Amino acid sequence: MTIAIVDYGMGNLFSIYNALDYVRASPEIIKEPAALQGFQGIVVPGVGAFGQCMERLSQFQEALSRARQDGVPILGICVGLQVLFEESEENPGARGLGWIKGKVVKLPDSVMIPQMGWNGLSIRQHVPMLDGIEEGDMFYFVHSYYGRPEDASLLVATVEHGVTVTAAVASDNVFATQFHPEKSGARGLRILENFVRSVSC
Amino acid sequence: MLARRIIPCLDCDLQVPGGRVVKGIEFQQIRYAGVPWELAGKYYQDGADEIVFLDITASHERRETMTEVIKKTSRSVFVPLAVGGGISSIEQAREVFNAGADKITLNTSAIKRPELIREIASHYGNQAVVLAIDAKRRYALEPGRRVVQTESGPCWFECSYYGGRKFTGVDALDWAERAVALGAGEILLTSMDRDGTYDGFDIPLTDAVSGMVKVPVIASGGCASPDHMLEVFQKTRASAALAASIFHFGEWNVRDVKDYLKKRGVVVRI
């Protein structure tokens, strides 16, 4: 199963590469938008600030939109979830991909920012990407902002960190997690396996 | 709600091929514990929330050995990996990140040149920079020191560097605050008085720092039992507890420690 990891120059891709390799996918790191074509699944990682991510990801915007329309399973991780939204408080003015209506907002001042560590999921919808994952299972988060979809039916899982925080969203062939499945032990690998399975069917 | 993390620490001697994990007592006497990536793999399987590798030899020519250790580990260990010891430039940090590390820990180099924190944080994010503080109690009070009340009377805490061999005169509480302002996303707080003693964490020290900074604090030094972890989680705001010997020498398994804590009401990842 060949899965593209979009490399737009933000952050470390070794972990996600190793994790996909471990679950027997054949990941490839892709630096050119043209090279995205033909992959059966696409992972959009993301580390750093929303604006900078979008600035660098913009060259992939067309290729990603095409893949989305073609029904290619797409997995966003961390800022890779946030860029699906229209905009972010982190960098006002920067436009996201806008695939999900809504805004990325900052975590409240009353809590530890960034949220860094393991938090337990409240599962809102039992989608295939969460097969094998149970209520309360913990995943590894590192972030200061979170996406707030206008359409609450896109919320798949949330966690509590001062407020109710989006942990995962799903919209047709697009699935995204605020947490890092590649750093979340066996349960994180399970989600990656689910992704690989969605790619193969 | 965030879980309290349990973090095994691997002190690595990289002067043998492939490296080896050792453990000192009060920063001195050394005992051999195993092969770094094998131990890391075991702790991961046992439920470790994160793994810290410290290059105690911290010699430049051994850095390749550390990157090999991290490369090997990151192929099959899927929790955050933090690496420290002798990293003194953004180039060296990059080598470690490129090998698969998620965080680097800085001590000596950051004390010598605090801007290094900002440089690495601005490139890799605050979450990727852990400031390691090795703190020693000083009961001789001086003006301007941040005084903490302890069971043995009031003291201040002095930062040590060069692996505990030299002292800086820097007040640990001041330094923690300053490092966070520079971009440190986490503090690995080791009590030199407790390290290797099996007497439990330094609660006043951990309480003072974790109550002062907004970033997560990892308590370290002195842990000999799950009860010590319970104590530090009940009495301080430490986000994580780090231990070495109790895991290395088979006294406790990470999973048993977590079960123990969970039964007593601590939120941990099982």
Interface residues (C-beta under 8 A of the other chain):
Chain A: G11 N12 F14 S15 N18 A19 D21 Y22 V47 G48 M112 I113 P114 Q115 M116 G117 W118 N119 G120 M138 Y140 V142 E160 H161 E182 K183 S184 G185 A186 G188 L189
Chain B: M1 L2 A3 R5 Y44 G47 D49 S74 R75 S76 F78 V79 P80 F97 N98 A99 G100 D102 Y124 G125 N126 Q127 G185 E186 K214 V215 P216 S239 A240 R269
